[in-house]
Amino acid sequence: MGDVFFSFRGRVYINAEALNMVESIGNYVKHRRVPVIVPGTYVTYMVPAISGESIAHGYQYVLAQKAVEKGLPVCKLCRHGIFLKSTNESVFMDSFDKKEIPKTPEELEKEIVAGCVVEDVGGFLYASEKGKSKVKNLKRTSNFYVGYMIPAAEALINTVVEPQLHTRYALGTKYVGRGEREARGQMIYYVEIASASYVFSYDLDTRYIGRSTYSIDMAGKPLVGKDEMIERKIVALEAFAEFLTEMMFGAKKTRFLPVIDWESFVVAVSDKPWTVPSPFTKKYIERATKKLEKINKNTKLYIYKEEGEQGPEEVLLHAVEDATERIKQ
């Protein structure tokens, strides 16, 4: 059984999107913004962004569904997209249908990891409610990593967040009367939308999937059977392929479904940690190939470009197939 480090970096055109909204002020709904520095000039712009939390939620929802399809264990809350992840005694017992908390952190970690693929792959943080259990706290770091999607460096100065005016009418119905009530027959509201060439990042380290991480003495000890451990690693990769192919993340997609097209990306499949350089600047593909010349951990690159012969889905699936075969070895 092998382990892989799967690293993805890319640029994607997303037009007319409202994927990550942060608050509403009256009838005005705001898009998330973050400060970003322009290389060379060091000028800082407030630009639209999509948070890593939003991306992680979408990925874990797909992971939960894929795991259930394959007959792998997923706790009651995670399978419904509620990622409270064993936050405390109440959440743990409700999620796993338990009546008490295990007496040691090691036993609790085994219960959670063995009982839920999502909490195994995506980590969790348990904190006792006012000391109700003997285990006071327990942390498992996520085995996958994602970051904010921000506009690419060349697009920063041209990025615009624009509020769009919308109206809803109830005039001519019994729900609207005269005077002040009649004025409410037309509701006006604004939603900010943005368009940009966004950068996207994702890494998956399979070394500790299905294994203990909490205790120094127990670190790396298997918590599930060998065959199931292999299945968990593979389903984590398959979930990412489906998640990215279908872009299964973001809010307000029922009425603000964005126009999405990949510009380029690089996938690295390695035996040990090897990350693709940041796609913030256009030279990231060149930098990735140069890095491979100097640092090679049985690393293979899969590169997609707009002018290439293969489509983005085909390139991504080739990378996932390579990673899957390495895991099975």
LOKE-356758 format. One line per field, with one value per residue: residue number from 1; residue in one letter; x, y, z of N, C-alpha, C in turn. Coordinates in steps of 0.05 Angstrom, whole numbers. Each point is the difference from the previous one (the first is absolute). Example, Ala and Ser with C-alpha at 12.3 -4.5 7.8 and 13.67 -1.06 7.14 Angstrom:
2
num	c(1,2) $
residuo	c(a,s) $
n.X	c(264,-7) $
n.Y	c(-114,21) $
n.Z	c(156,-14) $
ca.X	c(-18,16) $
ca.Y	c(24,24) $
ca.Z	c(0,1) $
c.X	c(18,-15) $
c.Y	c(24,22) $
c.Z	c(0,14) $
END
This chain:
329
num	c(1,2,3,4,5,6,7,8,9,10,11,12,13,14,15,16,17,18,19,20,21,22,23,24,25,26,27,28,29,30,31,32,33,34,35,36,37,38,39,40,41,42,43,44,45,46,47,48,49,50,51,52,53,54,55,56,57,58,59,60,61,62,63,64,65,66,67,68,69,70,71,72,73,74,75,76,77,78,79,80,81,82,83,84,85,86,87,88,89,90,91,92,93,94,95,96,97,98,99,100,101,102,103,104,105,106,107,108,109,110,111,112,113,114,115,116,117,118,119,120,121,122,123,124,125,126,127,128,129,130,131,132,133,134,135,136,137,138,139,140,141,142,143,144,145,146,147,148,149,150,151,152,153,154,155,156,157,158,159,160,161,162,163,164,165,166,167,168,169,170,171,172,173,174,175,176,177,178,179,180,181,182,183,184,185,186,187,188,189,190,191,192,193,194,195,196,197,198,199,200,201,202,203,204,205,206,207,208,209,210,211,212,213,214,215,216,217,218,219,220,221,222,223,224,225,226,227,228,229,230,231,232,233,234,235,236,237,238,239,240,241,242,243,244,245,246,247,248,249,250,251,252,253,254,255,256,257,258,259,260,261,262,263,264,265,266,267,268,269,270,271,272,273,274,275,276,277,278,279,280,281,282,283,284,285,286,287,288,289,290,291,292,293,294,295,296,297,298,299,300,301,302,303,304,305,306,307,308,309,310,311,312,313,314,315,316,317,318,319,320,321,322,323,324,325,326,327,328,329) $
residuo	c(m,g,d,v,f,f,s,f,r,g,r,v,y,i,n,a,e,a,l,n,m,v,e,s,i,g,n,y,v,k,h,r,r,v,p,v,i,v,p,g,t,y,v,t,y,m,v,p,a,i,s,g,e,s,i,a,h,g,y,q,y,v,l,a,q,k,a,v,e,k,g,l,p,v,c,k,l,c,r,h,g,i,f,l,k,s,t,n,e,s,v,f,m,d,s,f,d,k,k,e,i,p,k,t,p,e,e,l,e,k,e,i,v,a,g,c,v,v,e,d,v,g,g,f,l,y,a,s,e,k,g,k,s,k,v,k,n,l,k,r,t,s,n,f,y,v,g,y,m,i,p,a,a,e,a,l,i,n,t,v,v,e,p,q,l,h,t,r,y,a,l,g,t,k,y,v,g,r,g,e,r,e,a,r,g,q,m,i,y,y,v,e,i,a,s,a,s,y,v,f,s,y,d,l,d,t,r,y,i,g,r,s,t,y,s,i,d,m,a,g,k,p,l,v,g,k,d,e,m,i,e,r,k,i,v,a,l,e,a,f,a,e,f,l,t,e,m,m,f,g,a,k,k,t,r,f,l,p,v,i,d,w,e,s,f,v,v,a,v,s,d,k,p,w,t,v,p,s,p,f,t,k,k,y,i,e,r,a,t,k,k,l,e,k,i,n,k,n,t,k,l,y,i,y,k,e,e,g,e,q,g,p,e,e,v,l,l,h,a,v,e,d,a,t,e,r,i,k,q) $
n.X	c(17,-5,15,-16,13,-25,12,-19,8,-18,-8,-21,-11,-9,-21,-7,17,-15,23,9,-24,4,-16,-22,0,-22,-3,23,6,20,18,11,16,24,20,8,25,4,10,23,-26,-8,-15,-16,-14,-24,2,-17,-11,8,-11,22,-14,-7,25,10,-20,4,26,-3,-18,16,20,-18,-9,25,6,-23,4,24,-19,13,10,-23,7,-20,15,23,-15,-8,27,-4,21,-15,3,-16,-14,-19,-6,-17,17,20,-14,-8,24,9,-23,16,2,26,18,17,14,12,18,17,-16,-2,26,4,-17,11,26,-3,-14,19,-3,-21,-5,3,-11,-22,5,5,-16,7,-19,7,-26,15,18,-20,22,12,-8,19,19,-6,23,-12,25,-11,-7,-19,10,-14,-1,2,-21,21,-4,7,27,-1,-19,18,14,-9,3,-26,-10,-21,-15,-17,-16,-15,-23,-18,-20,-17,3,-24,11,-13,26,-9,-1,-14,9,8,-20,-12,15,-8,-17,19,15,17,19,24,12,22,9,16,20,13,26,-13,15,7,-1,12,4,8,3,4,24,-17,-10,-19,17,12,-7,-18,6,22,-8,-25,14,-18,-10,-4,-21,6,-14,18,-19,-11,24,4,-23,7,24,-10,-19,21,14,-17,-3,26,3,-20,11,24,-6,-16,23,1,1,-3,-7,-27,4,-21,9,24,-10,25,14,7,26,13,18,9,14,12,2,9,8,4,22,13,-3,-15,1,-20,18,-2,-26,8,24,1,23,-23,-9,13,-9,-23,3,8,-21,-14,13,-6,-26,5,-24,11,4,-26,4,-24,3,-17,-1,-10,25,-1,8,7,-25,-10,-23,9,12,-21,-16,17,1,-27,-1,19,-13,-22,14,11,-24,-8,23) $
n.Y	c(-24,18,21,20,19,10,14,19,13,20,8,13,3,18,0,24,0,-13,-13,23,1,24,19,8,24,-3,12,3,-19,-2,2,-23,16,0,9,8,-7,21,-21,8,8,-23,7,7,-21,10,-26,-9,-16,-25,-2,-8,13,18,0,1,17,12,0,7,17,5,3,12,12,5,7,12,10,2,6,23,-1,12,18,0,17,-12,-22,19,1,-10,16,-8,-24,-14,22,-15,-5,21,14,-9,1,23,7,-12,11,15,-14,-4,16,-10,-16,-6,20,-20,-7,26,4,-24,7,24,-6,-21,18,16,-5,16,-9,-23,6,12,-18,4,14,-18,13,-9,-5,20,-14,-4,-1,-24,-1,17,-8,1,1,1,5,16,-20,19,15,21,19,26,2,10,24,-9,1,-11,-11,5,15,-22,-10,-5,11,-10,19,-21,16,-8,-8,1,-9,14,20,8,-5,-18,-6,17,18,19,23,-3,-16,19,17,-19,7,19,-23,19,-14,1,-13,0,4,-20,8,-23,1,-19,0,-26,-8,-24,-10,-25,-5,-23,9,19,-4,-3,19,-7,23,-5,-25,10,-14,10,22,-1,-6,-22,15,-8,-19,-16,-18,5,-2,-20,-11,7,-8,-21,-3,6,-16,-21,6,4,-22,-12,7,-4,-24,-4,8,-20,26,15,26,4,-25,0,24,-8,-19,-2,15,-26,6,-23,16,-10,-23,-6,-26,-2,-24,-2,-12,24,17,9,26,4,15,23,-2,15,-8,9,6,-6,-3,21,13,-12,4,24,2,-12,17,16,-3,-25,-2,-12,25,0,17,10,10,19,5,24,4,-15,-24,-4,-7,19,-11,-3,23,10,-14,8,24,0,-9,18,20,-8,-2,22,8,-11,11) $
n.Z	c(0,-19,3,-3,-12,1,-19,3,-21,-1,-25,10,-24,17,-16,8,20,17,-3,9,11,11,-10,12,-12,14,-23,12,-18,18,-19,6,15,-11,17,-24,2,-16,-13,10,-1,11,-20,19,-10,4,-2,-19,18,0,23,14,19,-18,-8,25,4,-23,4,25,-11,-20,17,15,-22,-8,25,3,-25,10,17,-1,25,4,19,17,14,-3,1,17,-1,24,-4,20,-11,15,-2,10,26,0,-13,15,22,-9,-8,23,10,15,22,-6,11,-18,15,-23,-5,5,20,8,-5,10,20,1,-2,15,13,-10,-26,2,24,-13,-23,10,19,26,16,19,13,23,4,10,-13,-18,-16,3,-26,6,-16,-26,-13,-24,-10,-16,-15,-4,-19,6,-18,6,-15,-12,-10,-24,3,-25,16,19,-16,-13,24,-5,22,-12,14,-1,-13,19,-11,20,-14,15,-18,6,24,14,-6,-18,20,11,-8,25,3,-14,15,16,-19,-1,2,7,-13,12,-19,15,-25,-6,-16,-2,-6,13,21,-3,26,-2,24,-6,26,-12,10,10,-24,19,8,23,11,19,6,11,21,-7,-5,-19,24,-15,-8,-25,-12,-10,-6,24,10,-16,6,24,-4,-12,19,15,-17,-1,25,2,-15,14,23,-11,-10,22,11,18,-3,21,5,4,-3,16,6,10,-15,8,-17,-2,-2,-2,11,23,2,23,-5,24,-9,26,7,1,20,-20,6,-16,-12,13,-7,21,-9,-24,13,12,-25,-9,22,-6,-26,6,17,-19,-15,21,3,3,8,-22,-8,-6,-21,5,-24,7,-26,-3,-10,22,-7,25,7,16,-6,-24,1,13,-16,-19,12,2,-24,-6,14,-12,-23,6,7,-22,-7) $
ca.X	c(-17,16,-11,6,-5,-14,0,-14,0,-10,-14,-26,-17,-27,-14,-26,-3,-6,5,7,-10,7,-19,-20,-5,-25,-6,26,14,27,18,25,24,25,21,20,22,9,29,16,-7,-8,-26,-20,-27,-21,-10,-18,13,-16,15,7,-22,-20,10,1,-27,-9,15,-8,-27,3,13,-20,-18,15,6,-25,-4,19,-5,19,-15,-2,-18,-27,0,16,-13,-20,14,3,26,7,23,7,8,-2,-13,-27,3,11,-19,-22,11,8,-19,14,-12,21,25,22,15,26,0,6,-25,-19,10,-6,-29,-7,12,-11,-29,-7,21,3,16,27,14,-2,7,-21,10,-19,4,-20,-19,2,13,-18,12,28,16,-5,2,12,2,11,4,-11,19,0,5,-10,4,-18,1,3,7,28,15,-4,-28,-7,-7,-24,-21,-21,-23,-22,-26,-21,-26,-22,-26,-21,-26,-24,-22,-23,-8,-13,21,9,-23,5,17,27,1,2,27,16,-7,24,23,25,23,25,18,26,11,28,11,29,15,7,19,-11,20,-9,20,-9,22,-14,15,-13,-27,-4,20,0,19,-1,20,26,6,-18,-1,4,-12,-26,-25,-19,13,17,-16,-17,18,4,-25,-3,19,-9,-24,8,9,-23,-18,12,-4,-28,-4,12,-13,-27,2,-21,3,-10,-28,-17,2,-26,-6,24,18,21,11,26,17,27,21,22,6,21,-4,24,-4,26,0,2,-9,12,-22,2,2,-24,-8,-6,12,-2,23,-1,4,29,13,-5,18,27,2,2,27,18,-11,-17,-8,-16,-21,-9,-17,-22,-3,-22,0,-23,6,7,-18,-17,-16,8,-10,17,26,-4,-5,26,15,-13,5,28,1,-15,16,22,-11,-6,24) $
ca.Y	c(24,24,26,21,28,9,30,12,29,8,25,-5,24,-1,24,6,-18,9,-26,3,25,2,13,17,25,8,-15,-2,-24,5,-22,-1,13,-3,17,-14,18,-3,-4,21,27,-3,13,-19,3,-16,-14,-22,-25,-23,-10,-28,-14,-6,-22,-24,-11,-13,-25,-19,-10,-20,-22,-15,-15,-22,-20,-14,-17,-22,-16,7,13,29,5,10,28,5,-9,20,25,16,-8,8,-17,-8,24,-5,-26,-2,-4,-26,-21,1,-7,-29,-16,-10,9,11,7,-17,10,11,13,-20,-15,18,4,-24,-1,20,-6,-25,3,21,6,29,10,-12,16,28,8,9,11,-7,14,-9,20,4,-23,-22,-26,-2,11,29,10,-18,13,-14,18,-8,-12,15,29,18,28,19,6,29,5,-3,25,17,9,15,28,2,-14,18,-12,18,-7,-2,7,-20,8,-21,13,-13,17,-14,-23,7,4,28,18,28,16,-11,-28,-1,6,-25,-19,-4,-1,5,-10,-1,-22,4,-22,5,-17,1,-25,-7,-21,-21,-17,-23,-21,-23,-18,-24,-16,-5,-8,-26,-5,18,23,16,-7,-5,-28,-15,12,-18,-26,-3,0,-15,-21,7,4,24,23,5,11,27,17,2,15,28,10,0,21,25,1,7,27,20,-1,12,25,-3,17,27,6,15,-11,-4,23,13,-21,14,-11,-9,-13,-2,12,-18,-11,-20,-20,-16,-24,-7,-19,16,28,16,18,16,29,16,9,29,12,-17,-17,-22,-25,-1,-4,-28,-18,5,-12,-29,-7,1,-15,-21,-21,-17,19,3,23,-1,28,7,27,5,-8,-28,-19,-12,18,0,-24,-22,3,-5,-28,-15,4,-16,-28,-5,-1,-24,-24,0,-7,-29,-16) $
ca.Z	c(0,-2,7,-20,5,-24,1,-23,-2,-26,-4,-12,-5,11,-7,12,23,27,13,29,11,28,17,-13,13,-11,-24,-15,7,-7,-8,16,-11,15,-10,-15,-9,-28,-1,-13,9,28,5,11,-9,12,-23,7,7,8,23,2,14,-20,-17,16,5,-25,-4,20,-6,-22,13,16,-18,-14,19,4,-24,0,23,21,22,2,23,-7,-7,-24,-24,-7,-6,25,8,28,4,28,14,29,7,-12,-29,-4,7,-20,-26,-1,15,24,26,17,-12,7,23,-7,-26,-21,-5,-13,-27,-15,-5,-20,-25,-11,-6,-19,-19,-2,23,-4,-21,4,27,18,25,22,25,20,10,29,13,4,-6,8,-21,0,-28,-19,-26,-23,-21,-26,-19,-25,5,-20,7,-13,-28,-5,-29,-8,2,-23,-1,24,-5,-16,13,9,13,-10,10,-20,10,-4,12,2,0,10,-7,-12,16,25,21,0,3,-8,17,6,-9,-29,-6,3,-21,-16,17,-15,15,-15,5,-12,-15,-9,-21,2,-3,27,5,16,11,16,5,16,9,8,19,26,-3,12,21,23,-1,24,19,-11,2,-17,-27,-23,4,-15,15,-16,-14,-23,-24,3,-2,-29,-10,10,-15,-27,-1,4,-26,-18,8,-10,-29,-5,11,-18,-27,1,16,20,24,-3,7,-19,-27,-13,-17,-9,-10,-15,-25,9,-21,10,-17,1,27,3,21,7,15,11,23,24,-4,-22,-7,-24,6,0,-27,1,-24,-24,-3,19,-15,-5,26,8,-15,10,27,-4,-9,23,22,-11,20,-17,-7,-28,-4,-20,-6,-19,-11,-18,-27,-1,-14,19,16,29,13,-8,14,28,4,-3,25,21,-6,8,29,9,-4,20,26,-1,-2) $
c.X	c(18,-14,8,-4,-10,-2,-11,2,-10,-12,-26,-16,-27,-13,-28,-6,-7,4,6,-9,4,-20,-20,-4,-26,-7,25,16,29,16,24,22,24,20,22,21,7,30,14,-6,-7,-25,-20,-28,-19,-15,-20,15,-20,16,6,-21,-22,8,1,-27,-10,14,-9,-28,2,14,-19,-18,14,6,-25,-6,17,-3,20,-15,2,-20,-26,1,16,-14,-22,13,1,26,8,23,8,9,1,-15,-26,2,11,-21,-24,10,5,-19,13,-14,21,25,22,17,27,-1,5,-24,-20,8,-7,-30,-8,11,-12,-29,-7,24,5,17,28,16,1,7,-23,14,-22,8,-23,-17,2,10,-19,12,29,19,-7,1,15,0,11,2,-10,23,-1,2,-11,5,-20,4,1,6,29,13,-6,-28,-7,-10,-25,-24,-20,-22,-23,-26,-21,-27,-21,-25,-18,-26,-22,-24,-23,-8,-12,20,9,-25,7,19,28,2,3,28,18,-6,23,24,25,23,24,17,27,9,28,7,31,12,11,22,-12,22,-12,23,-14,24,-14,13,-15,-30,-4,19,-2,19,2,24,27,7,-16,0,7,-13,-27,-24,-22,16,15,-17,-17,18,6,-25,-4,18,-10,-25,5,9,-23,-19,11,-4,-28,-6,10,-12,-26,0,-21,5,-13,-30,-14,2,-27,-9,24,21,22,8,29,15,29,20,24,1,23,-7,26,-8,27,-2,1,-8,17,-23,6,3,-26,-7,-6,11,1,22,-1,5,30,15,-3,19,29,5,3,28,20,-10,-20,-5,-18,-24,-5,-19,-20,-8,-23,4,-23,6,8,-20,-20,-16,7,-10,18,27,-3,-4,25,16,-12,5,29,2,-13,17,23,-10,-5,25,9) $
c.Y	c(25,25,20,28,11,31,11,31,8,28,-6,26,-5,27,2,-19,14,-24,3,27,0,12,15,24,11,-18,-4,-24,2,-26,1,14,-5,19,-17,20,-6,-4,23,27,0,16,-21,7,-18,-14,-22,-26,-21,-15,-30,-16,-8,-23,-26,-12,-15,-27,-22,-11,-21,-25,-17,-16,-23,-23,-17,-19,-25,-17,6,15,31,6,14,29,5,-9,19,27,18,-8,12,-17,-4,24,-3,-26,-4,-6,-28,-22,0,-10,-30,-18,-13,11,11,5,-20,14,13,13,-20,-16,17,4,-24,-2,19,-6,-25,4,21,7,30,11,-12,17,29,10,9,13,-4,16,-7,23,1,-25,-24,-27,1,10,30,12,-20,13,-19,19,-11,-12,13,30,16,29,18,0,31,5,-3,27,19,11,18,28,3,-14,20,-17,20,-9,-1,5,-22,10,-25,15,-17,18,-15,-25,9,5,29,17,28,14,-13,-28,-2,6,-24,-20,-5,1,2,-11,-2,-24,6,-25,8,-19,3,-27,-7,-22,-20,-19,-22,-20,-22,-17,-24,-16,-8,-6,-28,-6,20,23,14,-5,-4,-30,-17,10,-20,-27,-2,-1,-14,-22,10,6,25,26,7,13,29,20,4,17,30,13,2,23,27,2,9,29,21,0,14,27,1,16,28,3,13,-10,-5,23,16,-22,12,-14,-7,-14,0,13,-19,-12,-20,-18,-15,-24,-10,-21,14,29,14,17,15,30,15,9,30,14,-21,-21,-25,-27,-4,-5,-29,-19,4,-12,-30,-9,-2,-17,-20,-22,-20,16,0,23,-5,29,4,30,2,-10,-29,-18,-13,20,-2,-25,-23,1,-6,-29,-17,2,-17,-30,-8,-3,-25,-25,-1,-9,-31,-17,-11) $
c.Z	c(0,9,-22,12,-26,2,-25,2,-27,0,-15,-4,13,-4,12,23,25,19,30,10,30,19,-17,18,-12,-24,-18,10,-11,-7,19,-15,18,-12,-14,-11,-29,0,-13,12,30,6,9,-10,17,-23,9,5,7,22,-2,14,-19,-18,15,6,-25,-4,20,-5,-22,12,15,-18,-14,20,6,-23,1,26,23,22,-1,22,-10,-9,-26,-25,-9,-5,24,13,28,10,29,16,31,5,-15,-30,-6,4,-20,-27,-3,15,24,25,19,-16,8,22,-6,-27,-23,-8,-15,-29,-17,-7,-23,-27,-13,-8,-20,-18,-2,23,0,-19,6,28,17,25,21,25,19,9,30,15,5,-4,9,-21,-3,-28,-17,-27,-21,-23,-27,-18,-27,7,-24,9,-14,-30,-3,-29,-5,-1,-23,-2,22,-6,-16,13,12,14,-5,12,-22,13,-7,13,0,3,13,-5,-13,14,26,23,1,1,-10,20,3,-9,-31,-9,2,-21,-19,19,-17,18,-19,8,-15,-15,-10,-22,1,-9,28,1,19,9,17,2,17,7,12,22,25,-3,11,22,22,-3,27,19,-14,-1,-20,-29,-22,3,-15,19,-15,-15,-25,-25,2,-1,-29,-12,8,-16,-29,-2,5,-26,-19,7,-10,-30,-7,9,-19,-27,-1,15,22,25,-6,6,-24,-29,-14,-18,-10,-9,-17,-25,6,-22,11,-20,-1,28,-2,23,4,17,9,22,26,-6,-22,-11,-26,8,-3,-29,-1,-24,-23,-2,17,-13,-5,26,10,-14,9,27,-2,-9,24,23,-11,21,-14,-9,-30,-2,-22,-5,-20,-8,-20,-28,-3,-13,19,16,30,14,-6,14,29,6,-3,26,22,-4,8,31,11,-3,20,28,1,1,27) $
END
